[in-house]
Amino acid sequence: MTSLTQGYSGRRIIENLDLSIKPGVTGLLGPNGAGKTTLFRTLATIAPPQSGQLELFGSPVTNERTARRVRRRIGYLPQDFGYYPAFSIADFVRYCAWLREVPSKQADSATKEALAAVGLADRARDRMKSLSGGMLRRAGIAAAIVGSPALLLLDEPTVGLDPAQRLDFRKLIRSLARAGAAVVLSTHLVEDVGAACDTVFVLSDGQIRHSGTPQQLAELATPTAPGDSPLERGYMEALGNSRPSQETPC
């Protein structure tokens, strides 16, 4: 995206943002209200930019026709997602495959693969309304990855997951990246970024304040910065920097 500006009801949330995302795992860190969800909704083509250019998979997204074409290649897990309570988990994931226009001959096998990837193969017939918070999150991840999208946008995907499930999730997204996907992970859990991401962006007030590897973010840490690890302290230092750093494509 180039010089992208986005907002709602006359309020600008992101302004003149340049961002490039390549295959691999990218972490997006930032405080509440930084613009992370707005950025994800824009990348997912849910909200057209107010100005600037959004380009996905080498093509400008300028209207609903071009947006629909690229949506087939995008998997998106929002913080809160809707579902029919009476659907089984398999029905829900299969429905999301249909929405993404996964070919019907592949949809059933793609659904089974997605459920297996998140450890829900044996719970496929359970109703969505009966799921715990962690299981519901895993169902959402399955819906996002079904059909092997080229761009995967995950907004707070590990909320509600226990430590073992978070480790499984990191393994999953690394495997998707190795298969060629671009995975963008928005989270407040700095340790997830350090363990799973190749690149991290720190977003604050709709602007990129730092970009680089997790190690480069940790190197910003100072002894007086708040935090329990070098990565957390580096993140807090990046937030305290009033000037955005030079953006490095990921």
FIKE-509392 format. One record per residue (C-alpha): residue number from 1; x, y, z. Coordinates in Angstrom, 3 decimals, m for minus. Layout:
! residues N
NUM,X,Y,Z .
...
//
This chain:
! residues 250
1,0.000,0.000,0.000 .
2,1.151,3.520,m0.787 .
3,0.175,6.777,0.974 .
4,m2.869,5.019,2.415 .
5,m5.278,7.061,4.499 .
6,m8.160,5.398,6.315 .
7,m10.721,6.381,8.923 .
8,m14.360,6.432,9.885 .
9,m16.988,9.120,10.462 .
10,m14.632,11.904,9.534 .
11,m11.866,10.695,11.870 .
12,m8.562,9.680,10.332 .
13,m7.020,6.627,11.947 .
14,m4.264,5.859,9.421 .
15,m2.685,8.619,7.361 .
16,m0.193,8.419,4.475 .
17,0.947,4.916,5.402 .
18,3.384,3.034,3.168 .
19,3.618,m0.692,3.821 .
20,4.948,m3.693,1.920 .
21,4.284,m7.284,2.971 .
22,6.046,m10.312,1.537 .
23,5.824,m14.070,2.223 .
24,6.822,m15.002,5.760 .
25,5.444,m14.175,9.188 .
26,5.026,m10.499,10.023 .
27,4.102,m9.286,13.495 .
28,2.076,m6.135,14.045 .
29,2.424,m4.653,17.520 .
30,0.726,m1.581,18.889 .
31,m1.423,m0.290,21.738 .
32,m5.213,m0.236,21.668 .
33,m6.385,2.388,19.207 .
34,m3.143,2.311,17.203 .
35,m4.984,1.395,13.985 .
36,m4.184,m2.324,13.776 .
37,m7.764,m3.497,13.238 .
38,m8.404,m0.656,10.785 .
39,m5.316,m1.691,8.834 .
40,m6.476,m5.317,8.767 .
41,m9.958,m4.373,7.569 .
42,m8.372,m2.364,4.783 .
43,m6.019,m5.166,3.763 .
44,m8.959,m7.598,3.812 .
45,m10.817,m5.235,1.395 .
46,m13.687,m4.819,3.854 .
47,m13.174,m1.054,4.078 .
48,m11.973,0.766,0.929 .
49,m9.204,3.308,1.622 .
50,m10.197,6.952,1.865 .
51,m7.165,7.775,m0.259 .
52,m3.925,6.238,m1.428 .
53,m3.352,2.982,m3.262 .
54,m3.977,m0.548,m2.058 .
55,m2.214,m3.167,m4.136 .
56,m2.569,m6.889,m3.453 .
57,m0.869,m9.713,m5.322 .
58,0.552,m7.241,m7.808 .
59,m2.789,m5.668,m8.762 .
60,m4.348,m2.364,m7.638 .
61,m7.610,m2.794,m5.735 .
62,m9.763,0.058,m7.027 .
63,m13.348,m1.212,m7.017 .
64,m15.599,m4.028,m5.820 .
65,m14.775,m6.195,m8.837 .
66,m11.037,m6.151,m8.170 .
67,m11.654,m6.491,m4.423 .
68,m13.723,m9.623,m4.931 .
69,m11.008,m11.149,m7.094 .
70,m8.295,m10.743,m4.456 .
71,m10.565,m11.821,m1.562 .
72,m10.380,m15.367,m2.876 .
73,m6.732,m15.381,m1.845 .
74,m7.156,m13.759,1.585 .
75,m7.845,m15.477,4.892 .
76,m8.999,m13.140,7.657 .
77,m9.592,m13.765,11.347 .
78,m11.011,m10.648,13.047 .
79,m10.985,m10.236,16.808 .
80,m14.713,m10.994,16.887 .
81,m16.260,m13.044,14.109 .
82,m19.838,m13.995,13.426 .
83,m21.198,m17.504,13.022 .
84,m24.454,m19.412,13.049 .
85,m24.694,m20.977,16.534 .
86,m26.373,m24.140,15.241 .
87,m23.619,m24.813,12.691 .
88,m21.185,m27.568,13.463 .
89,m17.517,m26.599,13.372 .
90,m17.187,m28.427,10.055 .
91,m20.229,m26.608,8.640 .
92,m18.761,m23.262,9.703 .
93,m15.359,m23.890,8.132 .
94,m16.960,m25.369,4.998 .
95,m19.185,m22.283,4.714 .
96,m16.145,m20.007,4.941 .
97,m14.499,m22.054,2.197 .
98,m17.574,m21.452,0.049 .
99,m17.447,m17.719,0.755 .
100,m13.833,m17.652,m0.416 .
101,m14.886,m19.572,m3.541 .
102,m12.717,m22.595,m2.824 .
103,m13.619,m25.009,m5.653 .
104,m16.373,m27.372,m4.551 .
105,m14.294,m30.441,m5.427 .
106,m11.631,m29.268,m2.988 .
107,m13.781,m27.748,m0.253 .
108,m14.446,m30.903,1.757 .
109,m10.808,m31.993,1.850 .
110,m9.701,m28.408,2.545 .
111,m12.121,m28.258,5.483 .
112,m10.777,m31.491,6.948 .
113,m7.188,m30.296,6.536 .
114,m7.941,m26.980,8.256 .
115,m9.666,m28.691,11.188 .
116,m6.783,m31.127,11.575 .
117,m4.289,m28.240,11.522 .
118,m5.922,m26.632,14.576 .
119,m6.582,m29.887,16.440 .
120,m10.342,m29.963,15.934 .
121,m10.708,m32.955,13.612 .
122,m12.289,m35.037,16.384 .
123,m14.696,m32.227,17.310 .
124,m15.881,m31.461,13.772 .
125,m19.553,m32.209,14.547 .
126,m19.671,m30.099,17.727 .
127,m21.998,m27.106,17.520 .
128,m20.440,m23.664,17.423 .
129,m22.688,m22.516,20.283 .
130,m21.204,m25.178,22.580 .
131,m17.548,m24.172,22.170 .
132,m15.313,m22.719,24.841 .
133,m13.455,m19.497,24.086 .
134,m10.278,m21.324,23.115 .
135,m12.069,m23.801,20.865 .
136,m14.020,m21.003,19.231 .
137,m10.748,m19.225,18.476 .
138,m9.310,m22.383,16.944 .
139,m12.423,m22.732,14.779 .
140,m11.862,m19.164,13.609 .
141,m8.247,m19.926,12.728 .
142,m9.410,m22.975,10.753 .
143,m11.881,m20.801,8.861 .
144,m9.103,m18.324,8.054 .
145,m6.651,m20.918,6.729 .
146,m9.092,m23.144,4.815 .
147,m8.151,m23.339,1.165 .
148,m4.549,m22.199,1.783 .
149,m4.910,m18.436,1.196 .
150,m1.857,m16.532,m0.030 .
151,m2.384,m13.715,2.488 .
152,m3.443,m14.555,6.032 .
153,m4.542,m11.756,8.376 .
154,m4.882,m12.838,12.010 .
155,m6.111,m10.277,14.531 .
156,m5.321,m11.402,18.099 .
157,m5.438,m15.096,17.115 .
158,m4.063,m16.518,20.370 .
159,m6.603,m14.908,22.720 .
160,m8.110,m17.724,24.786 .
161,m5.511,m20.316,23.788 .
162,m3.608,m22.105,26.509 .
163,0.226,m22.241,26.399 .
164,0.337,m25.583,24.582 .
165,m2.170,m24.378,21.993 .
166,m0.148,m21.201,21.466 .
167,2.929,m23.313,20.749 .
168,0.906,m25.348,18.234 .
169,m0.327,m22.113,16.663 .
170,3.213,m20.803,16.196 .
171,4.196,m24.080,14.552 .
172,1.172,m23.824,12.256 .
173,1.849,m20.299,11.022 .
174,5.523,m21.072,10.453 .
175,4.477,m24.030,8.292 .
176,2.078,m21.816,6.314 .
177,4.864,m19.321,5.728 .
178,7.212,m22.068,4.553 .
179,4.527,m23.049,2.035 .
180,4.690,m19.513,0.604 .
181,1.949,m17.616,2.441 .
182,2.297,m14.096,3.796 .
183,1.058,m14.259,7.391 .
184,0.365,m11.028,9.283 .
185,m0.176,m11.464,13.000 .
186,m1.583,m8.650,15.131 .
187,m1.152,m9.219,18.844 .
188,m0.463,m7.694,22.234 .
189,1.643,m10.730,23.158 .
190,5.186,m9.662,22.416 .
191,6.552,m13.152,23.082 .
192,4.471,m14.576,20.204 .
193,6.097,m12.077,17.854 .
194,9.577,m12.926,19.097 .
195,9.002,m16.665,18.696 .
196,7.179,m16.779,15.369 .
197,7.819,m13.667,13.284 .
198,10.476,m12.839,10.733 .
199,9.627,m9.135,10.749 .
200,7.793,m6.866,13.171 .
201,6.115,m3.503,12.692 .
202,5.261,m1.259,15.630 .
203,2.156,0.804,14.876 .
204,1.085,3.816,16.914 .
205,m1.383,6.581,16.040 .
206,m1.757,5.132,12.552 .
207,1.970,5.350,11.777 .
208,4.800,2.814,11.635 .
209,7.147,3.698,14.496 .
210,9.628,0.892,13.908 .
211,10.197,m1.959,11.490 .
212,12.759,m4.731,11.378 .
213,13.428,m8.154,12.813 .
214,12.423,m9.062,16.379 .
215,16.120,m8.962,17.263 .
216,16.401,m5.405,15.938 .
217,13.402,m4.406,18.032 .
218,14.977,m5.974,21.130 .
219,18.165,m3.996,20.451 .
220,16.228,m0.769,21.041 .
221,15.819,m1.742,24.704 .
222,17.326,0.456,27.382 .
223,17.801,m0.501,31.049 .
224,15.208,2.054,32.164 .
225,12.492,1.060,29.683 .
226,9.494,m0.795,31.184 .
227,9.147,m4.476,30.371 .
228,10.224,m7.943,31.485 .
229,12.314,m8.851,28.437 .
230,14.539,m7.057,25.913 .
231,11.795,m7.406,23.299 .
232,9.178,m5.807,25.551 .
233,11.550,m3.010,26.503 .
234,12.456,m2.450,22.858 .
235,8.774,m2.276,22.002 .
236,8.173,0.326,24.684 .
237,11.129,2.351,23.418 .
238,9.700,2.208,19.874 .
239,6.368,3.509,21.152 .
240,8.127,6.334,22.931 .
241,9.852,7.456,19.745 .
242,7.793,10.276,18.250 .
243,9.321,9.894,14.812 .
244,8.531,6.860,12.610 .
245,11.565,4.838,11.596 .
246,12.425,4.149,7.974 .
247,10.074,1.393,6.898 .
248,11.664,m1.822,5.726 .
249,9.555,m4.058,3.441 .
250,8.800,m7.429,4.944 .
//
